[in-house]
């Protein structure tokens, strides 16, 4: 493999490690918050379906979320920012 290929492989490994840490940190923060959610896709998507609140899909490995029926609007900022936003809804 050439040098460029090796650089991209290293970049992907770093990104995977960063996303694994973010997934663990965001999931732990959401579990500690007491807000109810279910997990889907081996924990890659956390589903918030509380009565009286918008239906939210949260992606812990990136810290992004969207309203389930309005996927054109994507929010970001991680678990803490999500919790602030979600509690205001």
C-alpha positions as YAML, in Angstrom:
chain: A
units: angstrom
residues:
- id: 1
  name: UNK
  ca: [0.00, 0.00, 0.00]
- id: 2
  name: UNK
  ca: [1.24, 3.49, -0.76]
- id: 3
  name: UNK
  ca: [1.80, 6.30, 1.70]
- id: 4
  name: UNK
  ca: [-1.57, 7.96, 1.04]
- id: 5
  name: UNK
  ca: [-3.37, 4.70, 1.77]
- id: 6
  name: UNK
  ca: [-1.53, 4.33, 5.06]
- id: 7
  name: UNK
  ca: [-2.43, 7.89, 6.05]
- id: 8
  name: UNK
  ca: [-6.12, 7.25, 5.37]
- id: 9
  name: UNK
  ca: [-6.02, 3.98, 7.32]
- id: 10
  name: UNK
  ca: [-4.51, 5.78, 10.32]
- id: 11
  name: UNK
  ca: [-7.12, 8.54, 9.99]
- id: 12
  name: UNK
  ca: [-9.97, 6.01, 9.98]
- id: 13
  name: UNK
  ca: [-8.56, 4.25, 13.05]
- id: 14
  name: UNK
  ca: [-8.35, 7.57, 14.92]
- id: 15
  name: UNK
  ca: [-11.90, 8.44, 13.91]
- id: 16
  name: UNK
  ca: [-13.21, 5.05, 15.03]
- id: 17
  name: UNK
  ca: [-11.48, 5.43, 18.39]
- id: 18
  name: UNK
  ca: [-12.83, 8.95, 18.84]
- id: 19
  name: UNK
  ca: [-16.36, 7.83, 17.97]
- id: 20
  name: UNK
  ca: [-16.17, 4.83, 20.33]
- id: 21
  name: UNK
  ca: [-15.18, 7.14, 23.21]
- id: 22
  name: UNK
  ca: [-17.93, 9.63, 22.32]
- id: 23
  name: UNK
  ca: [-20.47, 6.79, 22.19]
- id: 24
  name: UNK
  ca: [-19.48, 5.56, 25.64]
- id: 25
  name: UNK
  ca: [-19.41, 9.08, 27.15]
- id: 26
  name: UNK
  ca: [-22.72, 10.20, 25.60]
- id: 27
  name: UNK
  ca: [-24.51, 6.97, 26.49]
- id: 28
  name: UNK
  ca: [-23.29, 7.15, 30.10]
- id: 29
  name: UNK
  ca: [-24.42, 10.79, 30.41]
- id: 30
  name: UNK
  ca: [-27.87, 9.98, 29.03]
- id: 31
  name: UNK
  ca: [-28.26, 6.94, 31.31]
- id: 32
  name: UNK
  ca: [-27.30, 9.09, 34.32]
- id: 33
  name: UNK
  ca: [-29.82, 11.78, 33.36]
- id: 34
  name: UNK
  ca: [-32.84, 9.60, 34.13]
- id: 35
  name: UNK
  ca: [-34.51, 10.41, 30.81]
- id: 36
  name: UNK
  ca: [-36.04, 7.23, 29.39]
- id: 37
  name: UNK
  ca: [-34.89, 5.90, 26.01]
- id: 38
  name: UNK
  ca: [-34.50, 2.65, 24.13]
- id: 39
  name: UNK
  ca: [-31.54, 1.45, 22.16]
- id: 40
  name: UNK
  ca: [-31.50, 0.31, 18.55]
- id: 41
  name: UNK
  ca: [-28.88, -0.90, 16.08]
- id: 42
  name: UNK
  ca: [-26.49, -2.24, 18.76]
- id: 43
  name: UNK
  ca: [-26.59, 1.07, 20.64]
- id: 44
  name: UNK
  ca: [-25.81, 3.19, 17.60]
- id: 45
  name: UNK
  ca: [-29.21, 4.89, 17.81]
- id: 46
  name: UNK
  ca: [-30.98, 5.89, 21.01]
- id: 47
  name: UNK
  ca: [-34.70, 6.45, 20.64]
- id: 48
  name: UNK
  ca: [-36.51, 8.96, 22.82]
- id: 49
  name: UNK
  ca: [-40.28, 8.44, 22.68]
- id: 50
  name: UNK
  ca: [-41.62, 10.22, 25.76]
- id: 51
  name: UNK
  ca: [-45.30, 11.19, 25.74]
- id: 52
  name: UNK
  ca: [-45.76, 14.91, 25.03]
- id: 53
  name: UNK
  ca: [-42.23, 15.32, 23.60]
- id: 54
  name: UNK
  ca: [-41.00, 15.09, 20.01]
- id: 55
  name: UNK
  ca: [-39.77, 11.68, 18.87]
- id: 56
  name: UNK
  ca: [-35.97, 11.92, 18.78]
- id: 57
  name: UNK
  ca: [-33.26, 9.71, 17.30]
- id: 58
  name: UNK
  ca: [-29.93, 10.35, 19.05]
- id: 59
  name: UNK
  ca: [-26.64, 9.05, 17.67]
- id: 60
  name: UNK
  ca: [-24.19, 8.76, 20.60]
- id: 61
  name: UNK
  ca: [-21.08, 8.10, 18.53]
- id: 62
  name: UNK
  ca: [-21.39, 11.52, 16.88]
- id: 63
  name: UNK
  ca: [-23.43, 13.45, 19.45]
- id: 64
  name: UNK
  ca: [-26.04, 14.35, 16.84]
- id: 65
  name: UNK
  ca: [-29.81, 14.04, 16.96]
- id: 66
  name: UNK
  ca: [-32.89, 14.71, 14.86]
- id: 67
  name: UNK
  ca: [-36.66, 14.71, 15.22]
- id: 68
  name: UNK
  ca: [-37.69, 11.33, 13.83]
- id: 69
  name: UNK
  ca: [-40.14, 12.63, 11.22]
- id: 70
  name: UNK
  ca: [-38.05, 15.71, 10.29]
- id: 71
  name: UNK
  ca: [-34.65, 14.27, 9.48]
- id: 72
  name: UNK
  ca: [-33.67, 17.27, 7.35]
- id: 73
  name: UNK
  ca: [-32.88, 19.23, 10.56]
- id: 74
  name: UNK
  ca: [-29.93, 17.70, 12.40]
- id: 75
  name: UNK
  ca: [-28.68, 19.07, 15.71]
- id: 76
  name: UNK
  ca: [-25.29, 18.49, 17.27]
- id: 77
  name: UNK
  ca: [-23.46, 19.09, 20.51]
- id: 78
  name: UNK
  ca: [-23.41, 15.84, 22.46]
- id: 79
  name: UNK
  ca: [-25.46, 14.50, 25.34]
- id: 80
  name: UNK
  ca: [-25.38, 17.57, 27.60]
- id: 81
  name: UNK
  ca: [-26.52, 19.94, 24.88]
- id: 82
  name: UNK
  ca: [-29.16, 17.43, 23.79]
- id: 83
  name: UNK
  ca: [-30.54, 17.16, 27.33]
- id: 84
  name: UNK
  ca: [-30.84, 20.95, 27.61]
- id: 85
  name: UNK
  ca: [-32.62, 21.09, 24.26]
- id: 86
  name: UNK
  ca: [-34.87, 18.10, 25.00]
- id: 87
  name: UNK
  ca: [-36.01, 19.40, 28.38]
- id: 88
  name: UNK
  ca: [-37.11, 22.66, 26.74]
- id: 89
  name: UNK
  ca: [-39.37, 20.89, 24.26]
...
